[in-house]
Amino acid sequence: MKAIVYEKYGPPEVLKLKEIPTPTAKDNELLIEVRATTVTSGDARMRALNVPRGFGLLSRLALGIFAPRRQILGMELSGVVVAVGKNVTRFQVGNPVFGMSDAYGGCYVEYRALPETEAIAKKPENLTFEEAASLCFGGTTALDFFRRGKLRSGERLLVNGASGAVGTAAVQLAKHLGAHVTGVCSTANLDLVRSLGADAVIDYTKEDFTRNGEVYDAIMDTAGTAPFSRCQVSLKPGGRFLLVLGGLSDTLGSSWVNMTTDKKVVAGVAKVRPEDVRLLGELAEAGKYKPVIDRTYPLEQIVEAHAYVDEGHKKGNVVITVGHGALV
């Protein structure tokens, strides 16, 4: 089968199209014929080892000191089940599915074998494979931070970086939870963020939200440009700062903030839960959550797709299609 492999860290050009053996489904696994995957910011960071400040050594220890230990990227996928192991009970051959292989990656392939217990669910009938492949990365991140940050109905939430994959998901899911949402983005993306349900939008090129006198119950920083030290004046007493993207010093400093102030910093890697993936599918099927797709590339143009993501201006998600027929 075709796969995109990288054998060293570096620019998008380190990604190479290769032929590798097609996997088979073990007793507890399903084999998915991949129809679409995505290029997340996480994929781009792992490819280049371009991680937030202070995480360089830790990332090398986790991913591979001199070269990537796992040579196939890709966190999200959608596709069709083509084989199941004898112990699989939730899925059958022919089921259209979507999901996330966060712990393993490996979705830049034509076929992916995954345990039934992974974060996989049946594809919503009203979504294309391209849309379904984009449901999980932003959605599971937002849900995990909202859960740990105890976001409640009626609270005021500000999302910094509201036009990215996590931001566009966070705006929609926070509205579903009943929050009043303010989105911060560039001029070009104001209408997009409004269309997702944001109650208010702030153009960061024209206004600094930390200096306008507004205060919020929770602030989510998905862009890494608004650390707690800058945002604390905009948090109400008892407010929560959701640190989706930040440096090591920001993450380590969260414990001190939590011990010495009346505010709380929620940090750390988001946990991907199978039940969250199923919830995202249900919300999408009900028309309450829809992923934003910026651009779509075929698998053979993975280098161009990663180069675009590296520019740092994508709106929502960048999708990679895998050639198995119509994406419906």
Secondary structure, DSSP 8 states (H G I E B T S, - for coil): -EEEEESS-SSGGGEEEEE-------TTEEEEEEEEEE--HHHHHHHHT--STT-HHHHHHHH-SSS-SS-----EEEEEEEEE-TT--S--TT-EEEEE-TTT---SBSEEEEETTSEEEE--TTS-HHHHHTSHHHHHHHHHHHHHTT--TT-EEEEETTTBHHHHHHHHHHHHTT-EEEEEE-GGGHHHHHHTT-SEEEETTT--GGGSS--EEEEEESSSSS-HHHHGGGEEEEEEEEESS--HHHHHHHHHHHHHSSSEEE-S-----HHHHHHHHHHHHTTS----EEEEEEGGGHHHHHHHHHTT---BEEEEE-SSS---
